[in-house]
Amino acid sequence: MPQVKAVLTTSIDEEPPASFMLKPKLQRWQNVKWLRWVKSQPCVCCKRPADDPHHIIGHGQYGIGTKAHDLFTIPLCRECHNELHRDPKIWEQKHGSQIVLLFRFLDRSLGIGAIV
């Protein structure tokens, strides 16, 4: 696979202060640069140009009215995105699990050097 310029550079805090708390307030990870890159990739369903970075829904990520971390996004064209929000269950029967699609997308992103 051809390498691309890194879009996301990671760092690991081996002892984040919140890890020592019994019930830490979880913070949502946000990254506009990552979202911009996600929507520049082809739709994971139909391979047409993506319009939206879709935040994974319905798999235990947070509650009603909240979004998953920006890292948990897949590129979707508007048609596929609207279809998913109309009926996630039918969409997943047709296109596969959002979790599997996310795994494949992150694997590709790491493999081409978009995440280092």
Z-matrix of the N, CA and C atoms (Angstrom, degrees):
N
C 1 1.453
C 2 1.524 1 109.40
N 3 1.322 2 117.66 1 139.39
C 4 1.463 3 119.43 2 178.33
C 5 1.527 4 110.94 3 -71.57
N 6 1.317 5 115.72 4 142.07
C 7 1.463 6 121.15 5 178.24
C 8 1.524 7 109.71 6 -78.27
N 9 1.313 8 116.37 7 148.17
C 10 1.458 9 122.65 8 174.57
C 11 1.520 10 107.42 9 -120.48
N 12 1.319 11 115.84 10 166.09
C 13 1.462 12 119.55 11 175.87
C 14 1.529 13 108.44 12 -66.81
N 15 1.315 14 117.07 13 133.68
C 16 1.464 15 121.30 14 -177.84
C 17 1.521 16 111.04 15 -57.79
N 18 1.315 17 115.80 16 131.94
C 19 1.455 18 122.55 17 178.03
C 20 1.520 19 110.04 18 -97.82
N 21 1.318 20 115.84 19 -32.24
C 22 1.453 21 121.58 20 -175.07
C 23 1.520 22 109.23 21 -132.56
N 24 1.317 23 116.04 22 123.58
C 25 1.457 24 121.60 23 176.18
C 26 1.521 25 107.63 24 -109.22
N 27 1.312 26 116.63 25 127.30
C 28 1.460 27 120.40 26 -176.33
C 29 1.519 28 111.81 27 -98.72
N 30 1.305 29 115.07 28 154.71
C 31 1.464 30 121.37 29 171.09
C 32 1.523 31 106.51 30 -140.42
N 33 1.307 32 116.06 31 149.93
C 34 1.460 33 121.26 32 -177.05
C 35 1.524 34 109.59 33 -116.26
N 36 1.333 35 116.31 34 125.13
C 37 1.463 36 121.65 35 172.82
C 38 1.524 37 105.71 36 -95.65
N 39 1.313 38 117.76 37 109.40
C 40 1.461 39 121.24 38 -175.08
C 41 1.524 40 113.56 39 -71.77
N 42 1.326 41 117.45 40 -17.52
C 43 1.463 42 121.02 41 178.30
C 44 1.533 43 110.54 42 -140.22
N 45 1.338 44 117.42 43 67.23
C 46 1.463 45 117.80 44 178.62
C 47 1.528 46 109.86 45 -64.85
N 48 1.326 47 118.15 46 137.54
C 49 1.467 48 121.00 47 -177.61
C 50 1.530 49 113.33 48 -52.33
N 51 1.329 50 117.55 49 -37.93
C 52 1.468 51 120.29 50 -177.93
C 53 1.525 52 112.38 51 -64.60
N 54 1.335 53 118.08 52 -22.21
C 55 1.471 54 120.12 53 -179.01
C 56 1.528 55 112.08 54 -69.05
N 57 1.327 56 117.25 55 -14.29
C 58 1.459 57 121.15 56 179.71
C 59 1.528 58 112.30 57 -95.38
N 60 1.324 59 117.55 58 -1.08
C 61 1.463 60 122.11 59 -179.82
C 62 1.527 61 109.95 60 -93.28
N 63 1.334 62 116.44 61 147.58
C 64 1.461 63 120.38 62 178.73
C 65 1.524 64 111.78 63 -66.88
N 66 1.323 65 116.48 64 -44.58
C 67 1.463 66 121.18 65 179.95
C 68 1.525 67 109.15 66 -132.34
N 69 1.325 68 117.22 67 76.82
C 70 1.465 69 118.98 68 -178.60
C 71 1.527 70 111.41 69 -69.25
N 72 1.317 71 115.82 70 147.66
C 73 1.465 72 120.65 71 174.07
C 74 1.526 73 106.22 72 -78.12
N 75 1.320 74 115.44 73 115.50
C 76 1.456 75 119.60 74 -178.28
C 77 1.524 76 110.28 75 -73.87
N 78 1.307 77 115.50 76 139.61
C 79 1.458 78 121.08 77 179.72
C 80 1.521 79 109.27 78 -108.36
N 81 1.313 80 115.89 79 137.26
C 82 1.461 81 121.07 80 178.41
C 83 1.525 82 109.07 81 -77.46
N 84 1.339 83 116.91 82 128.69
C 85 1.464 84 121.88 83 178.79
C 86 1.520 85 108.31 84 -81.47
N 87 1.335 86 116.22 85 125.36
C 88 1.463 87 121.76 86 -179.16
C 89 1.519 88 109.42 87 -125.70
N 90 1.346 89 116.05 88 141.16
C 91 1.454 90 120.49 89 178.65
C 92 1.525 91 109.20 90 -155.41
N 93 1.331 92 116.30 91 102.68
C 94 1.460 93 122.58 92 -177.36
C 95 1.525 94 111.43 93 -62.19
N 96 1.317 95 117.06 94 -38.49
C 97 1.466 96 120.94 95 -179.84
C 98 1.533 97 110.45 96 -61.86
N 99 1.320 98 116.72 97 -42.53
C 100 1.465 99 121.12 98 178.11
C 101 1.531 100 110.40 99 -62.82
N 102 1.338 101 117.51 100 -46.32
C 103 1.465 102 120.93 101 -179.76
C 104 1.525 103 111.49 102 -61.41
N 105 1.316 104 116.39 103 -39.85
C 106 1.464 105 120.72 104 178.49
C 107 1.532 106 109.87 105 -61.55
N 108 1.336 107 116.55 106 -42.09
C 109 1.460 108 120.32 107 180.00
C 110 1.533 109 110.79 108 -68.24
N 111 1.340 110 116.81 109 -42.47
C 112 1.471 111 120.63 110 -179.79
C 113 1.520 112 110.12 111 -55.78
N 114 1.331 113 117.09 112 -46.67
C 115 1.463 114 118.36 113 -177.24
C 116 1.527 115 112.99 114 -75.81
N 117 1.325 116 117.58 115 -6.00
C 118 1.470 117 120.21 116 174.50
C 119 1.533 118 111.40 117 -86.76
N 120 1.337 119 116.48 118 -6.64
C 121 1.462 120 121.58 119 -178.99
C 122 1.529 121 110.27 120 -91.54
N 123 1.332 122 117.94 121 161.88
C 124 1.466 123 119.57 122 178.43
C 125 1.531 124 111.71 123 -67.61
N 126 1.314 125 115.77 124 150.58
C 127 1.465 126 122.34 125 176.27
C 128 1.530 127 108.72 126 -55.76
N 129 1.330 128 117.02 127 132.60
C 130 1.468 129 120.33 128 -178.17
C 131 1.528 130 112.55 129 -70.66
N 132 1.334 131 117.43 130 -11.60
C 133 1.467 132 120.58 131 -179.96
C 134 1.521 133 112.54 132 -96.57
N 135 1.327 134 116.21 133 -54.14
C 136 1.469 135 120.36 134 -170.93
C 137 1.523 136 113.55 135 -112.54
N 138 1.334 137 117.35 136 -4.91
C 139 1.476 138 124.15 137 177.96
C 140 1.532 139 114.05 138 70.36
N 141 1.337 140 117.64 139 3.85
C 142 1.467 141 119.54 140 173.97
C 143 1.522 142 108.37 141 -72.92
N 144 1.341 143 118.33 142 167.20
C 145 1.466 144 119.61 143 177.40
C 146 1.535 145 110.39 144 -57.70
N 147 1.315 146 115.69 145 133.93
C 148 1.471 147 120.33 146 -179.88
C 149 1.525 148 109.72 147 -79.30
N 150 1.308 149 115.08 148 148.88
C 151 1.465 150 121.99 149 175.85
C 152 1.518 151 111.11 150 -109.74
N 153 1.323 152 115.98 151 -27.32
C 154 1.457 153 120.50 152 -170.37
C 155 1.527 154 112.14 153 -134.26
N 156 1.343 155 117.14 154 141.80
C 157 1.455 156 120.01 155 165.74
C 158 1.536 157 106.67 156 -87.67
N 159 1.318 158 117.51 157 111.69
C 160 1.466 159 121.58 158 -176.63
C 161 1.522 160 110.64 159 -87.40
N 162 1.333 161 117.07 160 123.04
C 163 1.465 162 122.49 161 174.37
C 164 1.533 163 107.91 162 -79.85
N 165 1.324 164 116.68 163 126.64
C 166 1.458 165 122.71 164 -178.04
C 167 1.533 166 110.14 165 -53.85
N 168 1.338 167 116.05 166 135.21
C 169 1.470 168 121.09 167 -179.99
C 170 1.533 169 110.02 168 -126.32
N 171 1.333 170 115.15 169 155.69
C 172 1.453 171 121.06 170 171.20
C 173 1.514 172 116.43 171 75.44
N 174 1.317 173 118.17 172 17.65
C 175 1.463 174 120.61 173 -179.27
C 176 1.528 175 111.09 174 -126.95
N 177 1.332 176 116.32 175 37.65
C 178 1.456 177 120.79 176 174.53
C 179 1.511 178 115.41 177 80.68
N 180 1.318 179 117.89 178 10.59
C 181 1.458 180 120.72 179 177.96
C 182 1.518 181 109.54 180 -85.75
N 183 1.312 182 115.63 181 106.19
C 184 1.465 183 122.49 182 175.90
C 185 1.515 184 111.83 183 59.42
N 186 1.327 185 116.81 184 -155.99
C 187 1.454 186 120.58 185 -174.97
C 188 1.512 187 112.06 186 -122.58
N 189 1.304 188 114.63 187 -167.22
C 190 1.458 189 121.06 188 -179.71
C 191 1.526 190 109.15 189 -65.17
N 192 1.325 191 116.22 190 135.63
C 193 1.457 192 121.14 191 177.24
C 194 1.513 193 114.70 192 81.57
N 195 1.329 194 117.67 193 7.67
C 196 1.461 195 120.68 194 177.57
C 197 1.526 196 109.34 195 -123.03
N 198 1.313 197 115.57 196 156.09
C 199 1.463 198 121.12 197 -179.62
C 200 1.517 199 110.53 198 -106.13
N 201 1.325 200 114.15 199 155.35
C 202 1.462 201 120.63 200 172.65
C 203 1.527 202 108.54 201 -70.07
N 204 1.315 203 116.28 202 166.47
C 205 1.464 204 121.04 203 174.74
C 206 1.531 205 109.37 204 -54.87
N 207 1.324 206 116.91 205 149.91
C 208 1.463 207 120.55 206 179.56
C 209 1.526 208 112.59 207 -60.99
N 210 1.323 209 117.66 208 -25.07
C 211 1.464 210 119.80 209 177.71
C 212 1.526 211 111.16 210 -64.62
N 213 1.334 212 116.73 211 -29.07
C 214 1.463 213 121.30 212 -177.49
C 215 1.526 214 110.75 213 -88.84
N 216 1.326 215 115.63 214 59.58
C 217 1.463 216 122.17 215 179.99
C 218 1.519 217 110.01 216 -127.85
N 219 1.331 218 114.84 217 151.34
C 220 1.460 219 121.75 218 174.46
C 221 1.525 220 107.99 219 -128.61
N 222 1.338 221 117.42 220 149.66
C 223 1.460 222 119.64 221 178.81
C 224 1.531 223 110.98 222 -78.98
N 225 1.327 224 116.02 223 129.20
C 226 1.461 225 121.86 224 177.04
C 227 1.518 226 110.15 225 -133.36
N 228 1.340 227 115.90 226 144.40
C 229 1.465 228 119.39 227 171.17
C 230 1.532 229 106.72 228 -74.14
N 231 1.300 230 117.14 229 165.43
C 232 1.469 231 120.59 230 -176.77
C 233 1.523 232 111.74 231 -60.24
N 234 1.332 233 116.91 232 -41.47
C 235 1.467 234 120.40 233 -178.62
C 236 1.536 235 111.35 234 -62.18
N 237 1.325 236 117.07 235 -48.20
C 238 1.472 237 120.76 236 179.53
C 239 1.529 238 111.19 237 -66.20
N 240 1.336 239 117.11 238 -36.06
C 241 1.464 240 121.22 239 179.70
C 242 1.530 241 110.50 240 -66.11
N 243 1.332 242 116.52 241 -46.01
C 244 1.465 243 120.00 242 178.60
C 245 1.525 244 111.05 243 -62.50
N 246 1.334 245 115.79 244 -41.11
C 247 1.464 246 121.30 245 178.92
C 248 1.534 247 110.58 246 -60.75
N 249 1.307 248 116.74 247 -42.12
C 250 1.469 249 121.36 248 -179.91
C 251 1.524 250 111.02 249 -62.89
N 252 1.331 251 117.31 250 -44.33
C 253 1.464 252 120.09 251 -178.11
C 254 1.528 253 112.21 252 -73.17
N 255 1.335 254 117.74 253 -23.14
C 256 1.470 255 120.20 254 175.69
C 257 1.531 256 110.84 255 -67.55
N 258 1.341 257 115.83 256 -44.17
C 259 1.465 258 119.43 257 -178.92
C 260 1.527 259 110.04 258 -157.11
N 261 1.346 260 116.97 259 89.78
C 262 1.467 261 120.38 260 -177.09
C 263 1.532 262 114.14 261 -56.79
N 264 1.322 263 116.73 262 -36.44
C 265 1.467 264 119.86 263 -177.69
C 266 1.536 265 111.02 264 -64.52
N 267 1.312 266 117.13 265 -48.56
C 268 1.470 267 120.98 266 179.01
C 269 1.523 268 109.95 267 -65.39
N 270 1.336 269 116.96 268 -40.24
C 271 1.468 270 120.98 269 179.34
C 272 1.526 271 110.39 270 -59.22
N 273 1.337 272 117.27 271 -44.42
C 274 1.468 273 120.34 272 -179.47
C 275 1.527 274 111.81 273 -68.65
N 276 1.328 275 117.93 274 -31.53
C 277 1.467 276 119.76 275 175.00
C 278 1.528 277 110.45 276 -64.77
N 279 1.324 278 115.85 277 -35.52
C 280 1.467 279 121.48 278 -178.11
C 281 1.530 280 112.34 279 -80.42
N 282 1.344 281 117.56 280 -43.79
C 283 1.468 282 121.81 281 -171.19
C 284 1.525 283 114.57 282 -108.59
N 285 1.322 284 117.56 283 -13.78
C 286 1.461 285 121.09 284 -177.20
C 287 1.517 286 111.12 285 103.43
N 288 1.300 287 115.15 286 167.98
C 289 1.462 288 122.32 287 -177.90
C 290 1.528 289 111.75 288 -62.64
N 291 1.334 290 115.72 289 136.78
C 292 1.465 291 119.88 290 175.16
C 293 1.525 292 110.55 291 -58.93
N 294 1.335 293 116.65 292 -34.46
C 295 1.466 294 121.10 293 -178.97
C 296 1.527 295 110.37 294 -65.12
N 297 1.326 296 117.09 295 -44.02
C 298 1.471 297 120.60 296 178.56
C 299 1.525 298 110.08 297 -65.62
N 300 1.329 299 117.35 298 -43.16
C 301 1.470 300 120.62 299 178.46
C 302 1.526 301 110.73 300 -62.59
N 303 1.333 302 116.89 301 -39.64
C 304 1.463 303 121.07 302 177.11
C 305 1.526 304 110.36 303 -63.67
N 306 1.330 305 116.98 304 -46.01
C 307 1.462 306 120.83 305 179.03
C 308 1.528 307 110.68 306 -56.98
N 309 1.325 308 116.56 307 -47.28
C 310 1.472 309 120.48 308 179.96
C 311 1.525 310 111.40 309 -63.27
N 312 1.336 311 116.44 310 -40.69
C 313 1.460 312 120.14 311 -179.42
C 314 1.529 313 110.82 312 -66.41
N 315 1.332 314 117.40 313 -44.18
C 316 1.467 315 120.38 314 178.27
C 317 1.526 316 110.86 315 -65.66
N 318 1.329 317 117.02 316 -38.65
C 319 1.464 318 121.01 317 177.83
C 320 1.529 319 110.19 318 -61.06
N 321 1.320 320 116.79 319 -44.89
C 322 1.471 321 121.04 320 177.69
C 323 1.527 322 110.62 321 -64.74
N 324 1.326 323 116.72 322 -43.10
C 325 1.467 324 120.98 323 -179.44
C 326 1.524 325 111.22 324 -60.27
N 327 1.325 326 116.70 325 -41.91
C 328 1.467 327 120.94 326 176.25
C 329 1.526 328 110.39 327 -67.44
N 330 1.329 329 116.29 328 -42.56
C 331 1.458 330 121.33 329 -176.73
C 332 1.516 331 114.43 330 -64.13
N 333 1.331 332 116.94 331 -32.59
C 334 1.472 333 119.33 332 -179.76
C 335 1.527 334 112.41 333 -93.59
N 336 1.328 335 116.67 334 0.33
C 337 1.462 336 119.82 335 175.92
C 338 1.513 337 115.70 336 88.11
N 339 1.345 338 117.54 337 14.08
C 340 1.466 339 119.58 338 177.54
C 341 1.527 340 110.82 339 -72.57
N 342 1.332 341 116.16 340 -26.85
C 343 1.466 342 122.43 341 175.15
C 344 1.520 343 106.99 342 -118.22
N 345 1.325 344 116.45 343 123.38
C 346 1.476 345 120.23 344 177.33
C 347 1.514 346 109.73 345 -129.64
